[in-house]
Structure formats: structure tokens, C-alpha cells
Amino acid sequence: MKKVQSTCNLCSLACNLDFYVDKERIVRVLPTKDYPVNKGFSCIKGLMLAKQQSIYKPSPLPKIRNENGILQEKSWSETYKYLADKLLDIKNKYGGDSIAAISTGQLPLEEMAICSHVIRNFLRGHVDGNTRLCMATAVVAHKQSFGFDAPPYTLRDFELSDTVFLIGANPIVAHPIIWDRLRQNTNKTLVVIDPRKSETAQQADFHMAITPKSDIDLFYGLAHILIENNSIDQKYIQNHTEHFDDFKEFVEEFTPELVSQKTGLSIQDLQTMANLIEKGKNVSFWWTMGVNQSYEGVRTAQSIINLALMTGNIGRPGTGANSITGQCNAMGSRAFSNTAGLYGGGDYDNPKRRQAVCNALQITDDQLIDKPTLPYNAIIEKVNSGEIKALWIISTNPRHSWTNNETFAEAIKKLDLFIVQDLYDDTHTSKDAGVFLPVVSGLKKRGTYINTERRLSALMPVLDKQKNEKTDYEIFYEIGQHLGMGSMLDLWTTPKDAFELMKKCSAGMPCDITGVSYKLLKNSAGIQWPFASGDTLTSDERRLFEDGNYYTPSKRANFVFSHPEINPLPTNSEYPYILNTGRDTVGQWHTQVRSREIALAQDSYSSVAYIYINPELAKQYNISESEKLKVSSINGHSATFIAKISDTVKINELYAPIHYIETNRLTPSLYDPFSKEPSYKTTPINISKL
């Protein structure tokens, strides 16, 4: 029997697990005892990774839809030739802008890198990821405030903080390892800011049941009170920040009276939070999708960052304005996918960065794509308008997960070529594929993930591939060969080759990983970036900005702010209620494609879509527990749900898990203006009894 330490490729924590394997069969899975992230603990999803594809497993051969509309198995060589001919024909007729792909934060960074090398650098197409749905807001907020997309914390800060604010976050369900870290901190005061009485809110010292999407008013209001009370760190502000005087003047209008009216919180609630920040020695602010998925998510995230900066709660143990990522390699996607920014970070119009990347990849400037990708929403819009002809979906399920998902259903029908590359051929998206490319799971791959705290960890092959099975990396590389990329692939033969290229691209950047190697990562505690060549690893847990220096030209952090936007989709007489969305149980994961194989978890939730409704509202409509109701959205669509009557939601708000396709049938085509992240959280709806 052999033991293989590898990385869980589900949520953003990227826990390490020990797989015990006998004769190509996983007989036991245990959390890696001393790994700094999970410390011998795992949620049910990680422990059940061994079951992946044990029930739902397609043929290892690809399929092409024939003239009768049937997906028919083909050999890999036939399929590669078919795809190469189609993609080159579309490029020649309509240009590279007519080709696009949507990838995922669950691919290792090596696969993301080669994906964009083929589609962006060679085909000149667009590649965005489903990280746009969860982390784009935090990325832009970090760049504008810190000068780089740089979450500053280590997970140990949960244990070192005496005052913890969770904003739009429910780690008991979404990040159980984080909740375990928080639980171990017995000296903390926990404040949960959430419209809903979530599982985490029920365990908090203070639950601030805020009016949806008034967070930005709240944090400007808290800044107002702290400045009035002189409860700020003048020395830190003076030495390490810019634009505070303008911010101070700006927040003067956010009086407790105004903010109380906007947020639905009492003035005493505001004073309580301000007092906790003032008295706390190590105050940390943590946010997730409740902030990011908003029509003004970037400025809301920055209103949190501003609080940390003005109170000096950053760069020290147990502090920070900290975004919690959604997927295992969202950070790798952000830094090494060559999509919104160049490999290793930097802008496409920066000659110095372009030259550095070209030198690393040994290509010419005209071979390196010269502009950022279209964002996810623009890709779907341009498919629907007929400008994008070929769409390649890679290990994600947008027919289910895309906001206002009927727009994606419409888009599929207008494509000349629709490719789906996935573990499963029966997802909502795979079923509509013109070409289906089956891939193996992470149990048979090698690569690297970067988790929410910037930690690189090794994905190791636990099982051997069988006949005709392919990794995502092999598919991109082999299609690249059939496309005629020639010497552009010489340095990309294996995932390790790609990792070495990404190291070279990162040299001298904030995310420098030139000191990391496959050898160092194997059976290790992982390594947080930055870790440059020649550096010595003095700790397994390191935070950024301890010296007060940021990645801006002045090395100072920016106070970034603007007046709150008027809600572009307010409730009205026709749609008087608010739909909130999010995760619901530890066992469920995204669109339930992977988590459906966890039998133990499936027993804990419904097989059909359900929605939480307040008892008083249910009584008004004479709706009983488990009764069907129709939910109609301002986006023009409706869906049927089973009622779950619960006082965890207010009378004018309902909550639907994202794990059912019905939920995003109702969400709107509304996006943050800076990040283009969809506003999933506050859709005006109406309900009726069926």
C-alpha cells in the first residue's frame, strides 16, 4: 500500500489529504495531520474525493454531435483534427475575437496557463473564468487599494484575532475548516454582518441583520464614528496611506442617524461595532460573496479595507481586511491565467512586463496577446449578438451557474462550435455540447494550486490514468499541436515545464514564486507567495504588509471611495420581495455535479429546488412547509421551489441555494462596473402559491 499526499481541489482552502492506495484502489483518505491549512481536519467533501467519478463516469473517448443531433464517440485524433479545422476556419473567417473560452478556478495553474497560451496567444481569442463569478470584485479592490491583487493574511489570523468581523460570510457551511479555526479561538468577539440569520450568525456574539446591499453605508458610517471619536491610528495613516484627508471629509455626511436609516440597524448597533473596533487590539475584517456579488461590490470591499487601514489593523497578527476566496485555485487563476492580466500580473500595455513575459516564454511580442480578455458577461452577450462563433467551456457548468442563466441557453443555440471539456457528460452544459471532451479528475493529475492565503500546494497523481484517459493539460497541448503551434509549444511539454515558465514570468513581481519547485512542494506544508529564488523559508504562515509597504508606486495604500450607488433594481409593487442566494449545506458544492456522489451528504438535502421563506410571509400566502410555490423575478423568468419555512430570513426576503438551476434562472444580468462580477444577491421577486 502506498500513501500519497495531495490537495483537495474543491474549495479555496485547498486542504491536504493523505490517500492510501492499494492496487489502484483508494482504500482510505485522511486529512494530512500537520498541514498548516487543515491541521488534520477535513470536511465531508474532501474525505469523499475518492468517490469522485465512481458512479457518474463517461467513456474516456470524446464525442462529436452528428448530423442527426446525436453525440457520437470518436477517437482522440479524429476529434483533434475536427476541432483544429473548425477553430482555424472560424479564426480565418471572423478573426480571433470570434473565439472564446470560459474556464474554472478548479484547474491547476499549469492547465490554466497552457489553456490561455493556446486560446489567447495562438488563436487570439478570449478566456475568462468562473472566478469572475466570485472573486473579480476582490481582485479589483486589492489592485486599486494595495497596488496588486494581494490578500494579506494567513489563516492563522483567525486564531490570533480578538475581534472578528464576518461580512456576507457563512464559514460553517461554505468554509468549515475556517470555522474550525475560529472555534479554536476562545478569546474572540465575533460579529456577523448578514441580512440572514445564517448558521454562522446564530453562533455569533453579535448578529447585525443589515438591510441587503447597505454594507457600504455601514462601513462609511463606522469610519465616521471612529474619526469623530479619534479612534484611528494617525501614525499608520500618515506613514503608510494616501488620500485619508479626502476620505475623512467624504464620510462626514454618513452620520449615525443617516446610516441607521439606510442599514436598518440601530444607532446603538453602530456604536457597539465602533466600540469593538476601538477596543480591539487585533481586529480582522473578513468578507466573501455577500460583498463581492453586488452591483457595487468593489467599492464595498474597499470600504472594509479603508476601516482596516485607518485603524492600523493590517500587516499584524490577527488583523487585516481579508477576502476569502471561493475555489481551490482562484488565486492561481487570477495570477497565472493570462486573461485579465499577464502571466505573473501586470498590464498588457506595459512594455516592461510584456518583454519579461516574452523572454520567459521565448516568444516574440507579436505572439503574446495584446489585450485583456473580454469579461464573462461580454462573452455571453457577444455570443448572443453573433460576434462570437466558438465557445469552449472548461470544467464549469454555466448553463446552471451563470446569472440569468436562460441567456446562456439562448447563446448556445447561436454558436457555430460549442465545446465542453468536463469530468461528466451529463451536466446541464455538457448535454448541449457540439463536442464533448472527457477529462480525468484531480486524482490522476499533477499540478499546483494557490489557495486563499496565497499558499502553493502540490496536486499529486493518486491513481494511474487508464486507456484513452486524458488530463486537461494533455488536451490543450495536443490540440495545440494539431492547430500548428509548432515551436510555441516547445517549452510546454509537461505540467512541470509550464510551472517553470510561470516561475520565470513571476520574477520580480509581488507574486514571485521563483524559489518554489515541485520538489519543495511534494509532501510539504505548502509555500505562500512571495517566495523568490534565494529566499529562506522561516515560517509556514506569512502575511503581507508587515513592514507597511504596499505595491503602489508610492508604497502606500490608497483610500478608495465613492458615493453609494442607487440600487439599479429596487423592489417595487410588482416585485416587492428580495431574493438572496448562496450555499446551503456543507455537503453541497456549487451546481452539485461533483458533490452528488457523496451519498451521506445527499441524505441531508432535497433533490429538488427549495427556498427559505419567513413564517409570517408564508402565512400571508397560505403556504405550508414543503408546499410548492412559484417565484417570479424582475428579469422576466419564474421557477418553482419547495417552501422551507424559517425565521432565519426576514419577512420581505427569501433565500434560495445556488445548487439548483432554478435559482439562477431568476438572478439578473447586473454587474459591478469595475469588476463585472454579477450581482447575484438582491433580485426583486414576487411569489404565488401553486
Secondary structure by P-SEA (a helix, b strand, c coil): cbbbbbbbcccccbbbbbbbbcccccccccccccccccccccccccccccccccccccccbbbbbccccccccccaaaaaaaaaaaaaaaaaaccccccbbbbcccccaaaaaaaaaaccccccbbbbcccccccaaaaaaaaaacccccccccccccccccbbbbcccccccccaaaaaaaaacccbbbbbbccccccccccccccccccccaaaaaaaaaaaaaaaaccccaaaaaccccaaaaaaaaaccccaaaaaaaccccaaaaaaaaaaaaaccbbbbbbcccccccccaaaaaaaaaaaaaaacccccccccbbbbbcccccccccccccccccccccccccaaaaaaaaaaaccccccccccccccaaaaaaaaaaccccbbbbcccccccccccaaaaaaaaaaccbbbbbcccccccccccccbbbbbbccccccbbbbcccbbbbbbccccccccccccaaaaaaaaaaaacccccccccccaaaaaaaaaaaacccccccccccccccccccccccccccccccccccccccccccccccccbbbbcccccccccccccccccbbbbbbbccccccccccccccaaaaaaaccccbbbbbcaaaaaaacccccbbbbbbccccccbbbbbbbcccccccbbbbbccccccccccccccccccccccccccccccccc
